[in-house]
Amino acid sequence: MFRWAIIFAVIALIASLLGFGGVAGLSQQFAVILLVVALILAVIGFFSRGH
């Protein structure tokens, strides 16, 4: 899931460099959402492995 967040961040960077503001904003939002979900799942997995 971290890989997808990085991919969307790169897409946002390339789109912003090419002048596609809407696509860049949307890709950046997807990257942030995926990163937050991945971090939440990582924390849950970290705490559930101890039991």
LOKOLLO-82872 format. One record per atom (N, C-alpha, C): atom name; x, y, z; chain. Coordinates in steps of 0.2 Angstrom, whole numbers, plus 5000, padded with zeros to 4 digits. Each point is the difference from the previous one (the first is absolute). Layout:
% residues N
ATOM atomo   px   py   pz cadena
ATOM    CA    X    Y    Z      A
...
END
This chain:
% residues 51
ATOM atomo   px   py   pz cadena
ATOM     N 5004 4994 5000      A
ATOM    CA 4996 5006 5000      A
ATOM     C 5004 5006 5000      A
ATOM     N 5006 5000 5003      A
ATOM    CA 5005 5005 5000      A
ATOM     C 5002 5002 4993      A
ATOM     N 5001 4994 4996      A
ATOM    CA 5002 5001 4993      A
ATOM     C 4995 5004 4996      A
ATOM     N 4993 4999 5001      A
ATOM    CA 4995 5003 4997      A
ATOM     C 5000 5008 5002      A
ATOM     N 5001 5001 5006      A
ATOM    CA 5001 5007 5002      A
ATOM     C 5005 5004 4997      A
ATOM     N 5006 4996 4999      A
ATOM    CA 5006 5004 4997      A
ATOM     C 4998 5001 4992      A
ATOM     N 4997 4995 4997      A
ATOM    CA 4998 5000 4993      A
ATOM     C 4996 5006 4999      A
ATOM     N 4995 5001 5004      A
ATOM    CA 4995 5006 4999      A
ATOM     C 5004 5006 5002      A
ATOM     N 5004 5000 5005      A
ATOM    CA 5004 5006 5001      A
ATOM     C 5004 5002 4994      A
ATOM     N 5003 4995 4997      A
ATOM    CA 5004 5002 4994      A
ATOM     C 4996 5002 4994      A
ATOM     N 4994 4997 4999      A
ATOM    CA 4995 5002 4995      A
ATOM     C 4998 5008 5001      A
ATOM     N 4999 5001 5006      A
ATOM    CA 4998 5007 5002      A
ATOM     C 5006 5005 4999      A
ATOM     N 5006 4998 5001      A
ATOM    CA 5006 5004 4999      A
ATOM     C 5001 5001 4992      A
ATOM     N 4999 4995 4996      A
ATOM    CA 5001 5001 4993      A
ATOM     C 4994 5004 4997      A
ATOM     N 4994 4998 5002      A
ATOM    CA 4994 5004 4998      A
ATOM     C 5001 5008 5001      A
ATOM     N 5002 5001 5006      A
ATOM    CA 5001 5007 5002      A
ATOM     C 5006 5004 4996      A
ATOM     N 5005 4996 4998      A
ATOM    CA 5005 5003 4996      A
ATOM     C 4998 5001 4993      A
ATOM     N 4995 4996 4998      A
ATOM    CA 4997 5001 4993      A
ATOM     C 4995 5004 5000      A
ATOM     N 4997 5003 5005      A
ATOM    CA 4995 5005 5000      A
ATOM     C 4993 4997 5001      A
ATOM     N 4999 4994 5002      A
ATOM    CA 4994 4997 5001      A
ATOM     C 4998 5000 5008      A
ATOM     N 4997 5006 5002      A
ATOM    CA 4999 5001 5007      A
ATOM     C 4995 4996 5003      A
ATOM     N 4995 4999 4996      A
ATOM    CA 4994 4995 5003      A
ATOM     C 5002 4993 5001      A
ATOM     N 5004 4998 4995      A
ATOM    CA 5003 4993 5000      A
ATOM     C 5005 4999 5006      A
ATOM     N 5004 5005 5001      A
ATOM    CA 5005 5000 5005      A
ATOM     C 4997 5001 5007      A
ATOM     N 4995 5004 5001      A
ATOM    CA 4996 5000 5006      A
ATOM     C 4997 4994 5002      A
ATOM     N 4996 4997 4995      A
ATOM    CA 4997 4993 5001      A
ATOM     C 5005 4995 5002      A
ATOM     N 5005 4999 4996      A
ATOM    CA 5005 4995 5002      A
ATOM     C 5004 5001 5007      A
ATOM     N 5001 5007 5001      A
ATOM    CA 5002 5001 5007      A
ATOM     C 4996 4998 5006      A
ATOM     N 4993 5001 4999      A
ATOM    CA 4995 4998 5005      A
ATOM     C 5000 4992 5000      A
ATOM     N 5000 4997 4995      A
ATOM    CA 5001 4993 5000      A
ATOM     C 5006 4997 5004      A
ATOM     N 5005 5003 4998      A
ATOM    CA 5007 4998 5004      A
ATOM     C 4999 5001 5007      A
ATOM     N 4997 5006 5002      A
ATOM    CA 5000 5001 5007      A
ATOM     C 4995 4995 5004      A
ATOM     N 4994 4999 4996      A
ATOM    CA 4996 4995 5003      A
ATOM     C 5003 4993 5001      A
ATOM     N 5003 4998 4995      A
ATOM    CA 5003 4993 5000      A
ATOM     C 5006 5000 5005      A
ATOM     N 5004 5005 5001      A
ATOM    CA 5005 5001 5005      A
ATOM     C 4997 4999 5007      A
ATOM     N 4994 5004 5001      A
ATOM    CA 4997 5000 5007      A
ATOM     C 4997 4993 5001      A
ATOM     N 4997 4997 4995      A
ATOM    CA 4997 4993 5001      A
ATOM     C 5006 4995 5002      A
ATOM     N 5005 5001 4996      A
ATOM    CA 5006 4995 5001      A
ATOM     C 5003 5001 5007      A
ATOM     N 5001 5006 5002      A
ATOM    CA 5003 5001 5007      A
ATOM     C 4995 4997 5005      A
ATOM     N 4993 5001 4999      A
ATOM    CA 4996 4998 5005      A
ATOM     C 5000 4992 5001      A
ATOM     N 5000 4997 4994      A
ATOM    CA 5001 4993 4999      A
ATOM     C 5006 4997 5003      A
ATOM     N 5006 5004 4999      A
ATOM    CA 5006 4998 5003      A
ATOM     C 5000 5000 5007      A
ATOM     N 4997 5005 5003      A
ATOM    CA 5000 5001 5008      A
ATOM     C 4995 4994 5003      A
ATOM     N 4995 4999 4996      A
ATOM    CA 4995 4995 5003      A
ATOM     C 5004 4993 4999      A
ATOM     N 5003 4999 4995      A
ATOM    CA 5004 4993 4999      A
ATOM     C 5006 5000 5005      A
ATOM     N 5003 5006 5002      A
ATOM    CA 5005 5000 5005      A
ATOM     C 4998 4998 5007      A
ATOM     N 4994 5002 5002      A
ATOM    CA 4997 4999 5006      A
ATOM     C 4997 4993 5001      A
ATOM     N 4997 4998 4994      A
ATOM    CA 4997 4993 5000      A
ATOM     C 5005 4994 5000      A
ATOM     N 5006 5001 4998      A
ATOM    CA 5005 4995 5000      A
ATOM     C 5002 4998 5007      A
ATOM     N 5000 5005 5004      A
ATOM    CA 5002 4998 5007      A
ATOM     C 4996 4996 5004      A
ATOM     N 4994 4999 4998      A
ATOM    CA 4995 4995 5003      A
ATOM     C 5000 4993 4998      A
END
